[in-house]
Amino acid sequence: MATKSTAERMVYPERLELDSLIKINRQPPAGSWCNESQLCDLQETRQQRRPTEISGLQSVETTILGIPMLLSVRSLDDLEQGNADRQSTISTNIYRSSSDENSCILQADGQLFIRQRIRHLVRAFTERAQRIRRRLELPPTPSTVSSDPEDGNDLRPPPLFRRLQLTNCESADSSTCAPVAGCHSFWGRIKSIHCNRTLDPQRYEYISWLFVVMLCYMYNCWVIPLRNTFPYQTAENTPIWLALDYSADAIYFLDVAFIKPRLKYLEEGFWVADLSLTRRNYIQKWQFKMDVLSLMPLDLLYFIFGTEYLMLRIPRLLKIQTFWEFFDRVDNMVSSPYVVRMARTLTYMLYLIHLNACAYYAFSTWKGLGTNSWVFSGKGSPYIRCFYFATKTATSIGKNPKPETEEESLFMTCSWLMGVFVFAILIGQMRDIVVTATRSQTEYKKLVDEALEYMRCLNVPNHLQERVKLWFTFTWEQQHTLDESRIMDTLPHKMKTDIAINVHIQTLSKVQLFHDCDEALLRELVLKLRPVIFLPGDFICRKGEVGKQMYIVKTGQVQVMGGENESEVLATLTEGSVFGEISLLAIAGCNRRTATVRSRGFSNLFVLRKADLNEAIAYYPDAQEILKKKAKQLIKQNADRERNNKKEQEMAEVIIGNRVEAPETPRLVHTVMQVVPANSPTAHLLKYGSRSTRRVNNTWLNCAQPTTENQVVDHVGVPSKLTALCRPMDVCNSEASHQCNHASHNSDQMQVKIINSMPHIGNNEDNTFQCMVTVHREMSQ
Ligand SMILES: Nc1ncnc2c1ncn2[C@@H]1O[C@@H]2COP(=O)(O)O[C@H]2[C@H]1O
């Protein structure tokens, strides 16, 4: 192994050796190449004529087996150069004279040597490449998990969806074990551990096991000093205590023998899952020594000293690493690590008090229970009384009995010192934990207060203040931070992308637009998305504004408004919809918004700024095309819709106007009417006209009173707009607002034809309805 690595290592002294060898033995004249056949001849000659020289050379070759990289590269270059030269000149540069024989032999030796070296190098490189490949095939480390496409973080749509469907079931090593069915169940997981043979230290199964071992450790920590000092172990309950002790020992043993040696570990950034390696890794650790020591069977000495000699179990306390490991792992795993940290600090405090209580009781029994006012009187529950005393002294709360002897004074001094130093540190830690846990909330509250104070100073209307408050509340509820970027900015770019993808994956997987986009583009875009929250009724963008950003709906609904006065809902967009891209891409040659978009309820959107979008898609022409195509589709859709609307309105047009003086009835008609019977159809027709005439007449309505706003200023036949105020009772006794359509001009000679009208807006104070009518004069005078 050592020789091999020495051979592979390439060092400079060897280069010197080869250089000196070349210098001493070879001084090739320029252009003294020999061809292949000559080379063979020369080799033969060399073998025949110069055995000593060759052996010398061979020995030198052996010494320079580990050719330095620099030299090897140079030699390779030389060789390549030589080969190239030889291609062109070999036919011309022949072995010229016998005086060059020696140099040619050396040349051949050199080439042979270089060939060997190249072969050796190739072999070494191949082996190294294979080794690296094998490593890369190992399972990824947690830090690479999120970016591993195999793991489902590939942003291309199909894997995206696949990722959502991925189960947590880790397939067992196929070489050793078939995949475990139903691996979600506890037993499935246990089986999977058995099949995999090694354990992932970050998995729940291992942490659950750690919890069990930690409980055993706590049991030992608490019970050993307790039973050693307090009279809680009696002849009757000794078997129970022993059973508990040995159960804990059994768990210790299982941990040391079967669990810890199977733990995967990280080496050079890769998880090592080979059982022999994991075992070796554990054995080499300091923890292993401590674990083995903790299992020291000193209890065998019970046979000599008796079972009440609990100090023999003190080595069990050496397994403290498990306690720390458990809390560290849980700290990384749970959503509120503050609780875990508090629990750990509290455990330390309680344990110190426990030890102090045991010491106080031991001291009291040594001095004699109740012998003076300081020692424990022996009345009541000894443990509770002593624990109370220890708490008082450690925290310096309450009145402590005065020590009467030096030993007692010494004990009290130690207790107080412990209280001052150790407890002060622990309580300080607790305060830090609480402050950290609530810091973001405190900051949020401060910000809200500042914002409201500012608005109050500026006399901002109350309803607006209420909206701001609502925004703060909703944003906090949704994100638990007001400045997401502050947290993210501390992370490396790669990790930020991974997190962003993980966070936004649900939404992005629903964005139809991204289904056809390049994955790399998505990775770029995802970091540039900024979350924004809109309240019900908020306008996200308005028609005609300059478009500076586009949006993706994360949650909630937004409405695209269009038509006259933007009262028509063109579309309701939900999760995964994209809007605002038309003006960004300046499709119709203009960068204005083509529609108004407003939030229906509370909406969570992602915003993508124009500059970011342009920067990202600059290198992705395909994506640009897709975006443009989709934008064009929308524009076309809107245009079609507008055309259809116009058509419908034209179909529904109503001609209204003032009654026009009927022309004088011709005399002939009067004569005919006198002749025909009064009830006959002819008389009816002559009197009331045909059906169609009647219909038209009926639509000539006696409408609203004229208002000053009624103006028709256009030329004959040219449509124009006019605002009519109509009283509902005047408008054909109708009550509905849409009857504003029937508003007319009061001009005697004028009929107006409504070709467009705006729906009812609302009634004014004087009980009139306002509507906008587009008219053109049908006839006049
Ligand atoms: N008919 C429609 N259906 C859905 N979305 C639309 C429709 N018309 C316009 N939009 C979107 O509303 C956006 C308004 O701003 P833009 O014009 O930038 O981009 C527009 C489109 O993304």
The ligand as an SDF file (V2000), in Angstrom:
LIG
                    3D

 22 25  0  0  0  0  0  0  0  0999 V2000
  -58.5580   37.8400  -20.5490 N   0  0  0  0  0  0  0  0  0  0  0  0
  -57.5910   37.6810  -19.6550 C   0  0  0  0  0  0  0  0  0  0  0  0
  -57.5500   36.5630  -18.9470 N   0  0  0  0  0  0  0  0  0  0  0  0
  -56.6030   36.3990  -18.0170 C   0  0  0  0  0  0  0  0  0  0  0  0
  -55.6550   37.2990  -17.7500 N   0  0  0  0  0  0  0  0  0  0  0  0
  -55.6360   38.4270  -18.4270 C   0  0  0  0  0  0  0  0  0  0  0  0
  -56.6110   38.6740  -19.4230 C   0  0  0  0  0  0  0  0  0  0  0  0
  -56.3460   39.8750  -19.9260 N   0  0  0  0  0  0  0  0  0  0  0  0
  -55.2690   40.3620  -19.3040 C   0  0  0  0  0  0  0  0  0  0  0  0
  -54.8370   39.4930  -18.3950 N   0  0  0  0  0  0  0  0  0  0  0  0
  -53.6850   39.6120  -17.4750 C   0  0  0  0  0  0  0  0  0  0  0  0
  -53.8440   40.8340  -16.7310 O   0  0  0  0  0  0  0  0  0  0  0  0
  -52.6450   41.5180  -16.8190 C   0  0  0  0  0  0  0  0  0  0  0  0
  -52.7010   42.9990  -16.6720 C   0  0  0  0  0  0  0  0  0  0  0  0
  -51.4020   43.5210  -16.8530 O   0  0  0  0  0  0  0  0  0  0  0  0
  -50.6020   43.1530  -18.2100 P   0  0  0  0  0  0  0  0  0  0  0  0
  -51.2260   43.7960  -19.3240 O   0  0  0  0  0  0  0  0  0  0  0  0
  -49.1610   43.3830  -17.9680 O   0  0  0  0  0  0  0  0  0  0  0  0
  -50.8130   41.5810  -18.3110 O   0  0  0  0  0  0  0  0  0  0  0  0
  -52.1290   41.1810  -18.1880 C   0  0  0  0  0  0  0  0  0  0  0  0
  -52.4110   39.7260  -18.2740 C   0  0  0  0  0  0  0  0  0  0  0  0
  -51.4220   38.9860  -17.6280 O   0  0  0  0  0  0  0  0  0  0  0  0
  1  2  1  0
  2  3  1  0
  2  7  2  0
  3  4  2  0
  4  5  1  0
  5  6  2  0
  6  7  1  0
  6 10  1  0
  7  8  1  0
  8  9  2  0
  9 10  1  0
 10 11  1  0
 11 12  1  0
 11 21  1  0
 12 13  1  0
 13 14  1  0
 13 20  1  0
 14 15  1  0
 15 16  1  0
 16 17  2  0
 16 18  1  0
 16 19  1  0
 19 20  1  0
 20 21  1  0
 21 22  1  0
M  END
$$$$
